[in-house]
């Protein structure tokens, strides 16, 4: 998912490079026109694009994860995207609106990403060929890119670190380890509880992924006291939309609602900290 985020951020620098190349080619024409000799550099000089292009933290992260648009296929893809962008009404309006402010550049970058880059089908094909999981993550990653653009400072020389994958990597790792190990440790106990919660169902007839998600949620309810029960409920319903059957979210929602009531009555739903009771 973080690779995908970096790929998207690097696109802006690639588009600037193609804009510069087009300007140079037109300047070197045998018989350049007045427009060729005095090019409109607004797209190439977009301050948000330039910030991302020169961002040292983005370069450091992309080098570390070996993410770039180098290669024949990648170059061709970026060129096709550039040519499509230059044909849009959004591009034409931006180039000719007479404004020269950072906020104008930022708004254009946001609109360009939302309407053209994020919806470029050839880009989706490229990502899907690289990883079948990326299309599941693409909406979240696009929201991360938009958030990054909104946070770019409007003063020259101000550094802006790119977003990290986790708020606290060590905390995320501990959470994942506890959830994974405790879910396995509580497997039989959760099986028994699910049997009680699904009296009119045979476990063999319930989708295996639904069983796994319910077991994870039950473990979160009882073992991870810092996670509010409403967060657990909402998250596993959302996860089921992506990884289980079309009817799973309603089934899981019903089972977990009953689980909360039962665990509460048995005094096993112990949440700690302000605001975590709900």
WOJOCOR-V834759 format. One record per backbone hydrogen bond with DSSP energy under -0.5 kcal/mol. NH is the residue of the N-H (numbers start at 1). CO is the residue of the C=O. If there is no record, write none. Layout:
nh=NH co=CO
nh=NH co=CO
This chain:
nh=5 co=1
nh=6 co=2
nh=7 co=3
nh=8 co=4
nh=9 co=5
nh=10 co=6
nh=11 co=7
nh=11 co=8
nh=12 co=8
nh=12 co=9
nh=13 co=9
nh=14 co=10
nh=15 co=11
nh=16 co=12
nh=17 co=13
nh=18 co=14
nh=19 co=15
nh=20 co=16
nh=21 co=17
nh=22 co=18
nh=23 co=19
nh=24 co=20
nh=25 co=21
nh=26 co=22
nh=27 co=23
nh=28 co=24
nh=29 co=26
nh=32 co=29
nh=37 co=33
nh=38 co=34
nh=39 co=36
nh=41 co=39
nh=45 co=41
nh=46 co=43
nh=50 co=46
nh=51 co=47
nh=52 co=48
nh=53 co=49
nh=54 co=50
nh=55 co=51
nh=55 co=52
nh=59 co=55
nh=60 co=56
nh=61 co=57
nh=62 co=58
nh=63 co=59
nh=64 co=60
nh=65 co=61
nh=66 co=62
nh=67 co=62
nh=68 co=66
nh=75 co=71
nh=76 co=72
nh=77 co=73
nh=78 co=74
nh=79 co=75
nh=80 co=76
nh=81 co=77
nh=82 co=78
nh=83 co=79
nh=84 co=80
nh=85 co=81
nh=86 co=82
nh=87 co=83
nh=87 co=84
nh=88 co=85
nh=92 co=88
nh=93 co=89
nh=94 co=90
nh=95 co=91
nh=96 co=92
nh=97 co=94
nh=105 co=101
nh=106 co=102
nh=107 co=103
nh=108 co=104
nh=109 co=105
nh=110 co=106
nh=111 co=107
nh=112 co=108
nh=113 co=109
nh=114 co=110
nh=115 co=111
nh=116 co=112
nh=117 co=112
nh=118 co=113
nh=120 co=117
nh=121 co=119
nh=123 co=120
nh=124 co=120
nh=125 co=121
nh=126 co=122
nh=127 co=123
nh=128 co=124
nh=129 co=125
nh=130 co=126
nh=131 co=127
nh=134 co=131
nh=136 co=133
nh=137 co=133
nh=137 co=134
nh=138 co=134
nh=141 co=137
nh=142 co=138
nh=143 co=139
nh=144 co=140
nh=145 co=141
nh=146 co=142
nh=147 co=143
nh=148 co=144
nh=149 co=145
nh=150 co=146
nh=151 co=147
nh=152 co=148
nh=152 co=149
nh=158 co=155
nh=172 co=168
nh=173 co=169
nh=174 co=170
nh=175 co=171
nh=176 co=172
nh=177 co=173
nh=178 co=174
nh=179 co=175
nh=180 co=176
nh=181 co=177
nh=182 co=178
nh=183 co=179
nh=184 co=180
nh=185 co=181
nh=186 co=182
nh=187 co=184
nh=190 co=186
nh=191 co=187
nh=192 co=188
nh=193 co=189
nh=194 co=190
nh=195 co=191
nh=196 co=192
nh=197 co=193
nh=198 co=194
nh=199 co=196
nh=201 co=198
nh=203 co=201
nh=205 co=202
nh=206 co=202
nh=206 co=203
nh=211 co=207
nh=212 co=208
nh=213 co=209
nh=214 co=210
nh=215 co=211
nh=216 co=212
nh=217 co=213
nh=218 co=214
nh=219 co=215
nh=220 co=216
nh=221 co=217
nh=222 co=218
nh=223 co=219
nh=224 co=219
nh=224 co=220
nh=225 co=223
nh=227 co=224
nh=228 co=226
nh=229 co=276
nh=230 co=278
nh=232 co=228
nh=233 co=229
nh=234 co=230
nh=235 co=231
nh=236 co=232
nh=237 co=233
nh=238 co=234
nh=239 co=235
nh=240 co=236
nh=241 co=237
nh=241 co=238
nh=242 co=238
nh=242 co=239
nh=243 co=239
nh=244 co=240
nh=248 co=245
nh=251 co=247
nh=252 co=248
nh=253 co=249
nh=254 co=250
nh=255 co=251
nh=256 co=252
nh=257 co=253
nh=258 co=254
nh=259 co=255
nh=260 co=256
nh=261 co=257
nh=262 co=258
nh=263 co=259
nh=264 co=260
nh=265 co=261
nh=266 co=262
nh=267 co=264
nh=268 co=263
nh=269 co=263
nh=270 co=268
nh=271 co=269
nh=272 co=225
nh=276 co=273
